[in-house]
Amino acid sequence: MAFDKLNRRLRIKRGVRRRISGTSERPRLTIFKSNKGIYAQIIDDTKGHTLISASSKELGQEKSNVEVSQAVGKKLAEKAVASGIESIVFDRNGYLYHGKVKALADGAREGGLKF
């Protein structure tokens, strides 16, 4: 049983990853949050390669908030569209779809990615 926040998130993450997988046509967008930043990657699971990544550190931000998360989503979408990726599968990595995760997803949609 999941009694703390980390174990609960990991349990949800395992369940989601059983159902979701990124392909060459529709790679997987995954998110990781730390206390200081937010990181996003677009991954091709069939080859096991990270295609594109973006983070709040890349933007020069020391703190992570909703505005920074949205900017990371836009930056990631900008890189993805430039490399020919238009459609993705969204993996929230066990986090609740709220706040920073939602802002990053909205920023990626504004940047031109289709979920």
C-alpha positions as CSV (number, residue, x, y, z in Angstrom):
1,M,0.0,0.0,0.0
2,A,1.0,3.5,-0.6
3,F,1.2,5.5,2.6
4,D,3.4,8.4,1.6
5,K,3.4,10.7,-1.4
6,L,6.4,9.2,-3.1
7,N,5.2,5.6,-3.0
8,R,1.7,6.7,-4.1
9,R,3.2,8.5,-7.1
10,L,5.4,5.6,-8.1
11,R,2.4,3.2,-7.9
12,I,0.4,5.4,-10.2
13,K,3.4,5.8,-12.5
14,R,3.8,2.0,-12.9
15,G,0.1,1.7,-13.7
16,V,0.2,4.4,-16.3
17,R,3.4,3.0,-17.9
18,R,1.7,-0.3,-18.4
19,R,-0.8,1.3,-20.6
20,I,1.2,4.1,-22.4
21,S,4.2,3.7,-24.7
22,G,5.8,6.1,-27.1
23,T,6.5,5.1,-30.7
24,S,8.3,6.8,-33.5
25,E,5.1,8.2,-34.9
26,R,3.7,9.3,-31.4
27,P,6.5,9.6,-28.9
28,R,5.9,10.0,-25.1
29,L,6.1,13.3,-23.3
30,T,7.1,12.7,-19.7
31,I,7.5,15.2,-16.9
32,F,9.7,15.2,-13.7
33,K,9.4,17.8,-11.0
34,S,12.0,18.5,-8.3
35,N,11.9,21.1,-5.6
36,K,13.9,23.5,-7.7
37,G,12.9,22.8,-11.3
38,I,10.7,21.1,-13.8
39,Y,12.0,18.8,-16.6
40,A,10.3,17.4,-19.7
41,Q,11.4,14.9,-22.3
42,I,10.0,13.5,-25.5
43,I,11.0,9.8,-25.6
44,D,10.7,7.1,-28.3
45,D,10.2,3.9,-26.2
46,T,10.6,1.5,-29.1
47,K,14.3,2.6,-29.5
48,G,14.8,3.7,-26.0
49,H,16.0,7.2,-27.0
50,T,15.3,10.7,-25.7
51,L,14.5,12.8,-28.7
52,I,14.0,16.2,-27.2
53,S,14.3,17.7,-23.7
54,A,13.6,21.0,-22.0
55,S,13.9,22.2,-18.4
56,S,13.6,25.3,-16.3
57,K,17.3,25.2,-15.8
58,E,17.7,25.6,-19.6
59,L,15.6,28.7,-19.4
60,G,17.8,30.1,-16.6
61,Q,15.1,30.0,-14.0
62,E,16.1,29.2,-10.4
63,K,12.6,28.6,-9.1
64,S,9.8,26.5,-10.7
65,N,6.3,28.0,-10.8
66,V,3.3,27.8,-13.1
67,E,4.6,30.5,-15.5
68,V,8.0,28.8,-15.8
69,S,6.3,25.5,-16.4
70,Q,4.3,26.9,-19.2
71,A,7.4,28.4,-20.7
72,V,9.2,25.0,-20.6
73,G,6.2,23.5,-22.4
74,K,6.3,26.1,-25.1
75,K,10.1,25.6,-25.5
76,L,9.7,21.8,-25.7
77,A,6.9,22.2,-28.3
78,E,9.0,24.6,-30.3
79,K,11.9,22.1,-30.4
80,A,9.5,19.2,-31.3
81,V,7.8,21.0,-34.1
82,A,11.2,22.0,-35.5
83,S,12.3,18.4,-35.5
84,G,9.1,17.2,-37.2
85,I,7.1,15.9,-34.2
86,E,3.5,17.0,-34.1
87,S,1.6,14.4,-32.1
88,I,2.6,12.9,-28.7
89,V,1.3,10.7,-25.9
90,F,1.3,12.6,-22.5
91,D,2.7,10.8,-19.5
92,R,2.2,12.8,-16.3
93,N,4.6,10.5,-14.5
94,G,2.2,9.9,-11.5
95,Y,1.7,13.5,-10.7
96,L,-1.7,15.1,-10.4
97,Y,-2.8,16.9,-13.5
98,H,-2.9,20.2,-11.8
99,G,-0.7,23.3,-11.3
100,K,2.7,22.9,-12.9
101,V,1.9,19.7,-14.8
102,K,-1.2,21.3,-16.3
103,A,0.7,24.5,-17.2
104,L,3.4,22.5,-18.9
105,A,0.8,20.6,-20.9
106,D,-1.0,23.8,-21.9
107,G,2.2,25.4,-22.9
108,A,3.0,22.4,-25.1
109,R,-0.4,22.6,-26.7
110,E,0.0,26.3,-27.4
111,G,3.4,25.6,-29.0
112,G,1.7,23.3,-31.5
113,L,1.8,19.7,-30.1
114,K,-1.3,17.5,-30.3
115,F,-2.0,15.2,-27.4
